[in-house]
Amino acid sequence: MDVDIGSVLLFGAVSLCSASVAVLIGARIARSGAGPAGTRAGPIVIDAPHVYEFSEGYLVSLIDPGDPFLDPGTDRSRAMEILCHLLGDLTPDFSTALANLAQRGEAFLLTAPLAADALSLGGRRDGDRLVLTVAPLCATAERRTVDAAALADLHREAAELRKALDRSDTLAWKSDTSGAITWCNAAYIRALDRSTGASGGAVWPLSALFDAPPDAPLAAADDHREQLSLPDGAAGPWYRLESDPEPDGGHLWLAYNIDRIVAAEQARQNVIQTLSKTFAHMTTGLAVFDRTRRLVLFNPALSTITALDPIHLSARPGLGAFLDALREKRRIPEPRDYKTWRREMEALERDSAAGTYQQLWSLPDGQTLRVIGRPHPDGAMALFFEDISSEMQLTRTYRERLTLLEAVVAADPAAVMVFDRDGRLVLSNNRHDAIWPGAGLGQAQRLQEAVDGWRVAMQGGADLDAVIAAVTDPRSGLPFKGCVSDAHGRRVHVVCQRIVAGALEVRLAPEMPVRAPTDHRRSALDLARRAALADAAQRGDGVARTAPHPAPAASRTAGTKITP
């Protein structure tokens, strides 16, 4: 049985408009002969009062298009005759009562049986007019009066609704209390044909497409999803089901196609799995929090570095609970008080959302973590935890060795300079200005500036030119070893050689560095005493004599200049 939604709506509308009293007047007329001209033949429906006003036997009231007794084209001068003929056939008292009303003005109210119903026939005088009223005696709740124009609008609206439902891609159907389908739209039939592989149209009763309980209402929040199965074994479309209970005990069902939503969710899940596999091999701990600050993604390295239980992380804790767990595991710097710690954690969230958070966490067990906060789209936030304890230890070791190297170079009595392959000074000690003050060697930053300082500090000559040629001419042979004389006449041992990465080391070592004495008179006495002891030893006296008044130091040490 093919149920049509338009027919159903039309049947409902007709039922609403059904008459309270229906009588086959035509049958009575046929039994008594042909009726007067102007009467309606066939079933006559009386569901509302009908009022007829006559003036001197002429009908002056309007004739309703749906009048059960008179046609709109009835001769108004014969209208009373027609009504007397039709209504008098219902009750014999009507003719007598109508005559008394017309002659003496006596009002009347009669009851006329009409099949299983009853009619009320009333008459009265209103001035010079006679008023007849024909109405159903009893009204029931199931019967309503509907205007013909309203009924036409109902027909038109039902057709429009049917067209809209058939053009919709949403599956719609109605089931009764037993779960049987009593109505559906065209989309449901198309889905049923696709699922069964049939093409000859629906055959009632229709089979159910989905396995949802027929008597359980499903709201949108329930997110009940089902996938249709196809005859060829291919993956069918996905639908989200909703249902609402109907007053008759059945349910109205809607099924929305959610293929795009399912595909998007699957794509997101694939991306998350890919990222999880990628992050699983990272040594840096990753924690991603959504816009509500719930943990949505982490990798195994996070559990290793923070010592947090993976089960706890899988429960998607909030940012506050995550930081509290870090504090309990002593994997976070312990401040002096809790308020300071909370302020630091608030700064962590604020700066991470801005992309400026980067701190080194020194843990109580000696480990060092580098924590970086970065913003993600849609208000999300990511924290990176990197264990840099080995890097920090290597840095400390490097700094200690560098400090040791600088100390060794600084303790060297010779003046040391090291230049890279581009001629930039990378290492030196502070001996240059002490040995050759005023030469500017202590301020030299490049090889050419050092060469200019050597020319000032040392006497020119072939030996100095050889040193300069050795360090400035790439074609010269290195290493170079030689001696030059400085401006004070001291011999300076020069060693030039290439070391690691093409760097150039220049070492200048004076034979007798001159140091300025703190007391000139005491230094002169010491020199005189040493000279007297030397003279006594040459004479062989065996007794050390002290010269009463020694000569000045400058006269006894020819060729040496003491700089105060």
C-alpha positions in Angstrom: 0.0 0.0 0.0 1.6 3.2 -1.2 1.0 6.0 1.4 1.2 9.5 0.0 2.0 12.3 2.4 -0.3 14.7 0.4 -3.1 12.2 0.6 -2.6 11.9 4.3 -2.6 15.6 4.9 -5.6 16.0 2.6 -7.5 13.2 4.5 -6.7 14.9 7.8 -8.0 18.2 6.5 -11.2 16.7 5.2 -11.6 14.9 8.5 -11.3 18.2 10.4 -13.9 19.7 8.1 -16.3 16.8 8.2 -19.9 17.7 9.0 -21.6 17.1 12.3 -24.8 16.2 10.5 -24.9 14.6 7.0 -28.1 13.5 5.3 -28.8 12.2 1.9 -31.6 14.7 1.2 -31.4 13.6 -2.4 -32.6 10.2 -1.4 -35.6 11.5 0.3 -36.3 13.7 -2.7 -36.0 10.8 -5.0 -38.4 8.9 -2.8 -41.0 11.7 -3.0 -40.3 12.8 -6.5 -38.1 15.5 -8.0 -37.4 18.4 -5.7 -38.0 22.0 -6.4 -35.6 23.8 -8.7 -32.7 25.4 -6.9 -32.2 22.6 -4.3 -28.9 20.8 -3.9 -28.8 17.2 -4.9 -26.7 14.6 -3.2 -25.2 14.6 0.3 -25.9 17.7 2.3 -23.7 18.7 5.3 -25.0 20.8 8.2 -22.2 21.6 10.6 -23.1 25.2 11.5 -26.2 27.3 12.0 -27.7 28.7 8.8 -29.9 31.8 9.0 -32.5 32.8 6.4 -34.2 36.2 6.5 -37.4 36.8 4.5 -39.2 40.1 3.8 -42.7 39.6 2.4 -41.7 36.1 1.3 -38.5 37.3 -0.5 -35.1 36.0 0.7 -33.0 39.0 1.6 -30.1 37.3 3.3 -27.0 36.1 1.5 -26.7 32.5 0.3 -23.5 30.9 1.5 -21.6 29.0 -1.3 -21.6 26.0 1.0 -25.3 26.2 1.9 -26.7 22.7 2.3 -30.3 23.6 1.0 -30.0 26.4 -1.5 -27.8 27.0 -4.5 -26.2 30.4 -5.0 -28.4 30.9 -8.1 -31.7 30.0 -6.4 -34.7 32.2 -7.2 -35.1 34.2 -4.0 -38.8 34.5 -4.4 -39.1 30.8 -4.3 -36.5 30.2 -1.5 -39.2 29.8 1.3 -41.1 27.3 -0.8 -37.9 25.2 -1.2 -37.1 25.3 2.5 -40.7 24.4 3.4 -40.4 21.4 1.0 -37.0 20.2 2.4 -37.5 20.9 6.1 -41.1 19.8 6.1 -39.9 16.4 4.9 -37.9 16.2 8.2 -40.8 17.0 10.5 -44.6 17.5 9.7 -44.9 20.2 12.3 -42.7 22.6 10.4 -45.3 23.7 7.9 -47.9 24.5 10.6 -45.4 26.3 12.8 -44.2 28.4 9.8 -47.8 29.3 8.9 -48.6 30.5 12.5 -45.3 32.5 12.4 -46.3 34.2 9.2 -50.0 34.9 10.2 -49.8 35.6 14.0 -46.0 36.1 14.6 -45.7 33.0 16.9 -42.1 32.0 17.3 -41.3 28.3 17.3 -38.4 25.9 18.0 -38.6 22.3 16.7 -36.3 19.4 16.8 -36.1 17.2 13.7 -34.2 13.9 13.7 -31.7 13.5 11.0 -30.1 10.0 10.8 -28.2 9.6 14.1 -28.1 13.4 14.7 -30.8 16.0 15.3 -31.5 19.4 13.9 -32.8 22.5 15.6 -35.4 24.4 13.5 -36.3 27.8 14.8 -38.4 30.7 13.6 -39.1 34.2 14.9 -40.2 37.6 13.7 -37.8 40.5 13.6 -39.7 43.6 12.8 -41.2 43.0 9.3 -38.9 40.1 8.6 -39.2 36.4 9.3 -36.0 34.7 10.4 -35.5 30.9 10.0 -32.6 29.2 11.7 -31.4 25.7 10.9 -28.6 24.4 13.2 -27.2 21.1 14.5 -28.6 20.4 17.9 -25.4 18.9 19.3 -21.7 19.7 18.5 -18.8 17.3 19.0 -15.1 18.0 19.6 -14.1 16.0 16.6 -16.0 18.2 14.2 -14.9 21.7 13.1 -16.0 24.2 10.6 -13.5 25.1 7.9 -14.0 27.7 5.2 -13.6 26.6 1.6 -10.8 29.1 1.0 -9.0 27.9 4.2 -9.4 24.3 3.0 -7.8 25.3 -0.4 -4.9 26.9 1.5 -4.5 23.7 3.5 -4.3 21.7 0.2 -1.7 24.2 -1.2 0.4 24.1 2.0 0.3 20.3 2.1 1.5 20.2 -1.5 4.4 22.6 -0.7 5.4 20.7 2.4 5.4 17.4 0.4 7.6 19.0 -2.3 10.0 20.4 0.3 10.3 17.1 2.1 10.9 15.2 -1.1 13.6 17.6 -2.2 15.4 17.5 1.1 18.5 15.2 1.6 17.5 14.6 5.2 15.8 11.2 5.7 12.4 11.6 7.4 10.0 8.9 8.4 7.4 8.1 11.1 6.9 4.9 13.0 4.0 3.6 15.1 4.2 2.1 18.5 5.3 -1.3 17.1 8.1 0.3 15.1 6.5 -0.1 11.7 7.0 2.7 9.3 3.8 4.5 8.5 5.2 7.4 6.4 8.5 8.5 4.9 9.8 11.1 2.4 11.5 10.5 -0.9 15.0 10.7 0.5 14.3 7.7 2.8 13.0 5.7 -0.2 16.1 6.6 -2.2 18.4 5.5 0.7 16.4 2.3 1.0 16.8 1.5 -2.7 20.5 2.2 -2.5 20.9 0.0 0.5 18.9 -2.9 -0.9 20.0 -2.5 -4.5 16.4 -2.4 -5.6 15.2 0.1 -8.3 11.5 -0.7 -8.7 10.3 1.6 -6.0 9.3 1.1 -2.4 7.1 -1.8 -1.4 5.0 -1.4 1.7 5.5 -2.2 4.5 8.9 -0.6 4.3 11.9 -2.2 6.0 13.9 -0.3 8.6 17.2 1.2 7.5 18.7 1.7 10.9 19.1 -0.3 14.1 18.1 2.5 16.5 15.5 1.4 19.2 12.0 2.4 17.8 10.7 3.6 21.1 13.7 5.5 22.4 13.7 9.3 21.7 17.1 10.5 20.5 18.2 14.1 20.9 20.9 15.9 19.0 23.2 15.7 22.1 23.0 11.9 22.0 25.0 11.9 18.7 23.6 8.5 17.7 25.5 7.5 14.5 24.9 4.7 12.1 26.5 3.7 8.8 24.4 2.1 6.0 25.5 -1.1 4.5 25.6 -1.4 0.7 25.0 -4.6 -1.4 28.4 -4.6 -3.0 30.1 -4.4 0.4 31.3 -0.8 -0.1 31.2 1.7 2.8 27.9 3.4 2.9 27.0 6.9 4.1 27.0 7.9 7.7 23.9 9.4 9.4 23.2 11.0 12.7 19.7 10.1 14.0 17.2 12.2 16.0 13.7 11.3 17.0 10.7 12.9 18.8 7.7 11.1 20.3 4.3 11.8 18.7 1.0 12.1 20.6 -0.3 8.9 19.0 2.6 6.9 20.6 4.8 6.8 17.5 8.0 8.6 16.7 9.0 11.1 14.0 12.6 10.3 12.9 15.2 12.5 11.1 18.6 11.2 9.8 21.2 13.7 8.8 24.1 12.8 6.4 27.4 13.4 8.3 29.9 12.0 5.8 31.9 15.3 5.8 32.0 15.4 9.6 33.1 11.8 9.8 35.8 12.4 7.1 37.0 15.5 8.9 37.2 13.6 12.2 39.0 10.7 10.6 41.5 13.1 8.9 42.1 14.8 12.3 42.6 11.4 13.9 45.1 10.4 11.2 47.0 13.7 11.8 47.0 13.1 15.5 48.3 9.5 15.0 51.0 10.7 12.6 52.0 13.4 15.0 52.0 11.0 17.9 54.3 8.6 15.9 56.6 11.5 15.0 56.7 12.9 18.5 57.2 9.4 20.0 60.8 9.5 18.7 61.6 13.0 20.0 63.8 13.4 23.0 62.0 16.7 23.8 58.9 16.4 25.9 55.8 17.9 24.3 52.6 18.9 26.1 49.8 20.6 24.0 46.9 22.3 25.9 43.7 23.4 24.2 42.0 26.7 24.6 40.4 25.5 27.9 43.9 24.5 29.1 43.2 20.8 29.0 46.1 18.5 28.0 45.2 17.1 24.5 48.5 15.7 23.2 51.7 14.5 24.7 54.6 12.2 23.8 56.5 9.5 25.7 59.5 11.8 26.3 57.3 14.1 28.4 56.6 11.2 30.9 60.3 10.3 30.9 61.5 13.9 31.6 58.8 14.9 34.1 58.4 11.5 35.8 54.6 11.8 35.5 52.5 8.7 35.1 51.3 8.2 31.5 47.9 7.2 32.9 47.6 10.5 34.7 48.5 12.4 31.5 46.0 10.3 29.5 43.3 11.6 31.8 43.7 15.0 30.2 44.5 17.1 33.3 44.2 20.9 33.2 47.3 23.1 33.2 47.0 23.8 36.9 46.8 20.1 37.8 49.7 19.4 35.4 51.9 22.0 37.2 50.8 20.8 40.6 51.8 17.2 39.6 55.2 18.5 38.5 55.7 20.2 41.8 54.8 17.0 43.7 57.4 15.1 41.7 60.0 17.9 42.4 60.4 18.5 38.7 59.9 22.2 38.9 62.1 24.9 40.6 61.0 25.3 44.2 60.4 29.0 45.1 60.6 30.5 48.5 56.9 30.6 48.9 53.7 29.4 47.2 52.6 32.9 46.1 55.8 33.4 44.2 55.4 30.0 42.6 51.8 30.8 41.5 53.0 34.1 40.0 55.6 32.3 38.1 53.1 29.8 36.8 50.7 32.6 35.8 53.6 34.2 33.9 54.3 30.8 32.3 50.8 30.7 30.9 50.7 34.3 29.9 54.1 34.4 28.2 53.5 31.0 26.5 50.3 32.3 25.0 52.4 35.3 23.7 55.2 33.0 22.5 57.9 34.6 24.7 58.3 32.1 27.5 61.7 30.4 27.7 63.3 29.5 31.0 65.9 27.2 32.5 64.6 25.1 35.4 67.3 23.9 37.8 65.9 20.9 39.6 66.9 19.8 43.1 68.5 16.6 41.8 71.0 18.6 39.7 69.2 18.3 36.4 68.5 21.3 34.2 65.4 21.6 32.0 64.9 24.1 29.2 61.1 24.9 29.1 59.7 26.8 26.1 56.1 28.0 25.7 54.6 28.6 22.3 51.1 29.6 21.2 49.0 27.4 18.9 45.9 28.3 16.7 42.5 28.8 18.3 44.0 29.8 21.7 45.9 26.5 22.3 49.3 26.4 23.9 52.3 24.0 23.7 55.1 23.5 26.3 58.4 21.9 25.3 60.6 20.2 28.0 64.2 19.5 27.1 66.7 17.9 29.4 69.9 19.9 28.9 71.8 18.5 31.9 74.5 17.0 29.7 74.8 20.2 27.7 75.1 22.3 30.8 77.7 19.9 32.2 79.6 20.2 28.9 79.4 23.9 29.0 80.7 24.0 32.6 83.6 21.7 31.6 84.4 23.9 28.6 84.3 27.1 30.7 86.6 25.5 33.3 89.1 24.5 30.6 88.9 27.9 29.0 89.5 29.5 32.3 92.4 27.2 32.9 93.8 28.0 29.5 93.5 31.7 30.1 95.2 31.3 33.5 98.1 29.4 31.9 98.5 32.0 29.1 98.3 34.8 31.7 101.0 33.1 33.8 103.4 32.8 30.9 106.2 35.4 31.3 106.3 35.9 27.5 103.9 38.0 25.6 101.5 35.7 23.7 99.1 36.6 20.9 96.9 34.2 18.9 95.2 35.3 15.6 92.7 33.4 13.6 93.1 32.7 9.9 91.4 36.1 9.1 93.9 38.0 11.3 91.6 38.7 14.2 93.0 38.5 17.7 91.4 35.7 19.6 93.7 35.2 22.6 96.4 37.2 24.4 97.8 37.9 27.8 98.5 41.2 29.6 102.3 41.0 29.2 102.5 43.4 26.3 101.9 46.6 28.0 104.0 45.5 31.0 107.0 44.8 28.8 106.5 47.5 26.2 104.4 50.3 27.7 103.1 52.8 25.3 103.5 50.6 22.2 99.8 50.0 22.0 100.1 46.2 21.8 97.6 45.7 24.5 94.9 47.4 22.4 95.7 45.6 19.2 92.7 43.6 17.8 94.1 42.6 14.4 97.4 41.3 13.1 98.3 44.5 11.3 97.8 46.6 14.5 100.1 44.2 16.3 102.7 44.6 13.5 102.5 48.4 14.0 103.0 47.9 17.7 106.0 45.7 17.2 107.7 48.3 15.0 107.3 50.8 17.9 108.4 48.4 20.7 111.4 47.0 18.8 114.3 48.4 16.9 113.9 48.1 13.1 116.2 45.7 11.3 116.5 42.7 9.1 115.5 40.4 12.0 112.2 42.3 12.6 111.4 42.5 8.9 111.9 38.7 8.8 109.4 38.3 11.6 106.9 40.6 10.0 107.3 38.8 6.6 106.8 35.4 8.3 103.5 36.4 9.9 102.1 38.5 7.0 103.2 36.7 3.9 101.3 33.5 3.2 104.3 32.2 1.1 106.7 32.5 4.0 107.7 29.4 5.8 106.4 28.7 9.3 107.3 28.0 12.0 109.7 30.9 12.5 112.2 31.2 15.4 114.5 34.1 15.8 115.7 37.0 18.0 115.2 40.7 17.6 116.2 43.7 19.8 113.6 46.0 21.3 114.0 49.7 21.9 115.7 49.0 25.3 118.4 46.9 23.7 117.0 43.6 25.1 117.1 40.5 23.0 113.6 39.2 22.4 113.1 35.6 21.3 110.3 35.3 18.7 108.4 32.1 17.9 105.7 32.2 15.2 103.8 29.0 14.3 100.5 27.8 12.9 98.3 25.9 15.4 94.7 24.5 15.3 92.4 25.6 12.4 95.1 27.8 10.8 95.4 30.1 13.8 98.7 31.9 14.2 100.6 32.0 17.5 103.2 34.7 18.2 105.3 34.4 21.3 107.6 37.2 22.3 110.0 36.4 25.2 112.5 39.0 26.3 115.7 37.6 27.9 115.7 39.9 30.9 112.4 41.7 31.4 112.9 45.0 33.1 110.8 45.6 36.2 110.5 49.0 37.8 111.9 48.9 41.4 109.9 50.3 44.1 112.9 51.9 45.9 115.7 53.3 43.6 118.2 53.9 46.5 117.9 50.4 47.9 118.4 48.9 44.4 121.6 51.0 43.9 123.0 49.8 47.3 122.2 46.2 46.5 124.1 46.6 43.2 127.1 48.2 44.9 127.2 45.5 47.6 127.2 42.8 45.0 130.0 44.5 43.1 132.2 44.8 46.2 131.7 41.1 47.0 132.7 40.3 43.5 135.9 42.3 43.8 136.8 40.7 47.1 136.3 37.3 45.6 138.7 38.1 42.8 141.4 39.3 45.2 141.0 36.2 47.3 140.7 38.0 50.6 138.0 35.6 51.8 136.4 38.4 53.6 133.5 40.3 52.2 133.9 44.0 52.4 131.2 46.5 52.0 131.9 49.6 50.0 131.3 52.6 52.1 129.8 54.7 49.3 129.0 52.7 46.1 128.7 54.4 42.7 125.3 55.1 41.2 123.6 52.1 39.7 123.5 53.6 36.2 127.2 53.9 36.1 127.8 50.3 37.2 125.3 48.7 34.8 126.2 50.1 31.4 123.6 49.3 28.6 120.7 48.7 31.0 118.0 51.3 31.6 115.8 51.0 34.7 112.4 52.5 34.1 110.8 53.7 37.3 
